[in-house]
């Protein structure tokens, strides 16, 4: 979940074989999109897989009917973990403010959904222009006891770690908690380094 153009559809397309519509304008996603994430894509066990859902972007006032995404949140109430994507390339909205707005809308919509495990993921690392935004995101994660997660759909950076961390959490692990960052059971690359490549 996240603002429009936060990179949600890009993430789904990078982690799975799903091909949601991706474009550089708001509300590209008009209905939820599902994809199956299999860790063999990143050098892991092909039996380790999970379903990822992409919902339309949320905006301020969504709980009151603004935008599209809020009407689909009921479809994700059965999910076990929420990934909250924060666009680091956004030159206007600071990470903390972006998180505050989205979390407020989710809480207003459903306290049950808001109580689910929720992890912040910084997107568009390749387009980051201001290192202060990275520092602000890291501080935000630290306040939550969460390891900062940075990804790029363009370069592939961070995607493999994200896939393994979510898989570990779905198996009962603590996910992105700071003390859990070494317990994701990520296989070591083979001698030729291919285990870490995105295929």
N, C-alpha and C positions, 0 to 999 in steps of 0.2 A: 504494500500500500504506500501511498505518498501523493504528492502534488502531481498534476498533469505534467508530462514530460520529465518525470524524475528518473526514467530509465527502467520502468517496470516491464514493459513489453520486450525491451532489449535483453533484460536479464532472463526472462523466460526463454527467449530464442537462443540465448547463449548456453543455458543449462540443459535444454531439452531439444527435442526435434520439432517442437511446436513452432509455427511461424505466424505469430500475431502481426497485425499491421503496425508498422513503425513509420512515423513521420515527424517532422519538426514543427508540429503545431499541437495545441491543447486538444484533449479529448479524442485522440486517435482511436483509443480503445472504447468501444461503445457497449460491450458486454464482456462478461468474464471469459478468460481464455485459460485453458488447462494445458499443462505439459508434464510429461513423466521424466524425472531426473534420474538417470542411471549412472552410478559412480564409475562404471567401466569406461565411460566417456572421458574420465580423468585418471585412468590407470587403476581404478579400484575394482571391487568385486561386482560383477554384473548382477548379482542377486540383491545388492543393496540399491534400492530405488525408492523414490517418493514422488508425490504429485505436488506440483507448484501451480498456484492460481494467480492470474493477473486480473485485477479489477480496474475499472475506470478510475482516473485520478480524482482525489478529493480536494475540495477547495473550502475556504472559510465560509461558513454558513451552510455547509452541506447538510448538516443535521436538520436544518430548517427547510431543505428542499433545493438549495442551490447546487447547480452542477448535476453530474450523473452518478458518481461513484457511490453515494450513500445508499441508493436503492439496491445496490448489489451486496452490501455488507452482510445482509442476512445469509447470503450464500456461503460466506466464509466463517460463520459462527461455529462450524464443525471442524475448522482447522485446529491443529495442535500448536502452531507457532506462527506469529506474524513477523514478516520482515518489513520494516519501515524504511523505505528508501529516501535518502536525503541527497539532493543534487548539489554537489560541491561547486559546480560551474555557475550556479545562479548568482548573479552579481547584486541582486536586490535583497532577497530574504536570507537573513542569517540562519545558520543551522538550528540554533536553539529556538528561534521563532517558528521556523518551519515545523519542527517537532511539536512545539506547543500547540500550533493550530490543528494539525492532524490528530493529535492525541485528544484534544478537546472535542473534536467532531466525533471521534469514535466513542468517547465516553458518553457524549450526549445521545448518541444513537443506541448504544447497548453497553451497559456496565459489564455484562457477561463477556462480551467480546474484548472490552478494554482490559479485563483481568487476565487474558491469555498471555503467555510468554511473548514478549515483543522485543525484537532486536533491531538496533539501528545499523543501517548499511549505507555508507557514503558512496555515491555513484559518480560517474563521469570524471574519474581521477585524471584521465588523459587531458581533460579540458580545464583543469584547475589553473586559475590565473593568480590567485591570492593565497599564499601559504597561511595567512591568518585564519582562513576558513578551515583549513585542515586542523590547525591548532584548536580552533573553537570546537570542532567536532570531536577531537580527542578529549578535550576537557568535558564535553557533554557526556561522552561514554564513560569517562572516569567517575563522574558523579553517580553513574548508574552501576558501577562495578562491572562494566562491560569492556571487553577488548575491542578497540576500534577496528572496524572492518571497512576496507577500502576496495572498490572494484572498478574495473573499466570494461565495458562491453567492446570497446575498440581494440584494446591491446590484450584483453583476456586476464589482466592482472587481478588477483584476488578471487577469481571465480572458482578455482579448484578448492582453495581453503574454505570458501563459503559452502560449497556443496558437501564437503566432508564434515564441516561443523554442524550443519543442519541435520545431516544423517545421524551423527553421533547423538545429537539432542533428541531426535525422534526415537532413538534406542534407549533413552533414559538418562543420557548424559546431561551435564549442565550447560551445554551449548557454548555461548560466547562469553561466559563469565571469565573474568581475568584469570582466575586460578585454573581454568579449564583449557587454556589456550594450547597447552602441550598434550592434550588428551583427545585429539580428534581422530586418532588412528589413521592418519594420512600415510599411505605407503611411500617409502623412499623411492626416488627415481631409479630406474635401471641405469646401467653403466652408460647407455647412450642417451639418457635423459628423457626418454619418451614417456615415462610414467606421468610426467607433469604436463604434458602437452594436451591441448584441446583438440580432439579428433572430430 
